[in-house]
Amino acid sequence: MLLQDQKKHEELCVQKYQNYAQQAQDPQLKQMFNALAQTEQQHLNTVNQLLSGQVPNLQQSQQNQSQGQSQYTQAAAQNKNPGTASQNDIGLCNDMLVTEKYISGTYDNTIFECTNANVRQVLNHIQKEEQQHGEAIFNYLQSRGMYNVQ
């Protein structure tokens, strides 16, 4: 049941990132959201494999996912130049940051309930990437003075 929940979460992430990429006004944010949507699609594919009883090869999965990760890391790095963001873009980022925080937490519960060490490893890898997604969004917001840590 927990994997079914993760599947729904990943479907929602893919949908939201794709929709938000279309709505974003900043071209760099569009690029980052599109890259994150691709990585979330890879997560969804992995969860679907697990649900079908197959444990993906973590090395192969990491290679595929690192391609998408380099895309959003590049977009996030480009966003380190201070600038302004529209209120719409800030709202999109805040929504996705909250979403990533929630999904990372749900992966934590799923990992703890999993009895298969290989499956735990795969889910742990996905969770780490979810945290990296949140970091990319945080960096975007912080570079624009819209998320100040105290």
Secondary structure, DSSP 8 states (H G I E B T S, - for coil): -HHHHHHHHHHHHHHHHHHHHHH-SSHHHHHHHHHHHHHHHHHHHHHHHHHTT----HHHHHHHHHHHHHHHHHHHHHTTS-----HHHHHHHHHHHHHHHHHHHHHHHHHHH---HHHHHHHHHHHHHHHHHHHHHHHHHHHTTS----
